[in-house]
Amino acid sequence: MQYRKDKRGEDLSLLGYGCMRFTTRGRSIDLDKAEQEILTAYRAGVNYYDTAYIYPGSEVALGQILEKNGIREKVKIATKLPQYMIASRAALDKYFEEQLKRLRTDYIDYYLMHHLTDLHQWQRLKEAGILDWIRDKKETKAIHQIGFSFHGNTEMFLKILADYDWDFCQIQYNYLDEVSQAGRAGLQAAAARGIPVIIMEPLRGGRLVNALPEKAKKAIAQHPHGWSAAEWGLRWLYDQPEVTVVLSGMNSAAMVEENCCIASEAPAASWTPAEFDFIEEIKKEINAKEKVGCTGCRYCMPCPKGVDIPGAFRCWNAMFTEGKHGGRRQYIQSVGLTKEPAFASQCVDCGKCESHCPQNLPIRQLLKEADKALRPLPYKAAVNVARKFMFRKVRG
């Protein structure tokens, strides 16, 4: 196993274990199977285990397995504060103490503000007293390092990154997300500040393996490297020295063994131009079904009315490359859950965006079509409810 350093200079395994996708039997996690898989990873050198309050049964299962095998002190636990459920100072202690009990520990190595999409959510936590709370937890060593996980756009990521002296952060990043969410710009900005970056969704929830177009699958199968689709995606990440840990939601012994093997032999900054070109070919095949030829260059931004134009087009395209639900879910996460609305429906036909578009896209008309596709009535209702919940006021 290869290791990269965290902010305190401690070694973190290049491959991290994402504990969201443990196998279940009925409504319960198959604890024996999960234990086998975690121990296989542990013996191969994996020392970073990521869970969250809202992953059903995950914290409890991880705590039981680590305690039973006497390895709690030998690994790093990362879990997350459900910030969207915090409306008072008392709630911070309530959820944290519950997590300690679930995980059978008296400290958390890496504690994240879960699912930030907007600076406003972090500001709400500050109103609830999070800064003093973090200071207290660090002084008592109940929390060793503090970070956040992110699902918004690059601009908002940079604002959150600059607003606090974070120890680490976690972003969705893969070869399809170079210019979306935090993106490569966010990754490099964090690294420039000396902030370790944990990668989630390295294979887009398996879509970069199981949902590839047939031409892409054939090209990978015929490539002389002999790498699998998963290996191409993981090696693309490992090649970037700014990446600290790549999480994988492993739920089979074979997957654990394969991923550990890749993480043991994929050095940083070793790729050739031919390998990057091959990934670009795969991306072209994936994007062949796209609805609109937006490159994400952002020359159309900022919109005078706050519309996230590249975000709308990226999610609209995802409806055709990854499925309707996938595209709409991404739209809710990265566009719908910002403090200031960024919906395509806010367009007033001023035309400023079109005058700057290198692709000469009819942006105004396309935005109307995108909004209709991305926000059918049930999704509009769901977003409205989610926005009211996530941006409610903090109680004194």
Secondary structure, 3 states (H helix, E strand, C coil): CCEEECCCCCEEECEEEECCCCCEECCEECHHHHHHHHHHHHHCCCCEEECCCCCCCHHHHHHHHHHHCCCHHHCEEEEEECHHHCCCHHHHHHHHHHHHHHHCCCCEEEEEEEEECCHHHHHHHHHCCHHHHHHHHHHCCCEEEEEEEECCCHHHHHHHHHCCCCCEEEEECCCCCCCCCCHHHHHHHHHHCCCCEEEECCCHHHHHHHCCCHHHHHHHHHCCCCCCHHHHHHHHHHCCCCEEEEEECCCCHHHHHHHHHHHHHCCCCCCCHHHHHHHHHHHHHHHHHCCCCCCCCCCCCCCCCCCCHHHHHHHHHHHHHCCHHHHHHHHHHHHHCCCCCCCHHHCCCCCCCHHHCCCCCCHHHHHHHHHHHHCCHHHHHHHHHHHHHHCCCCCC
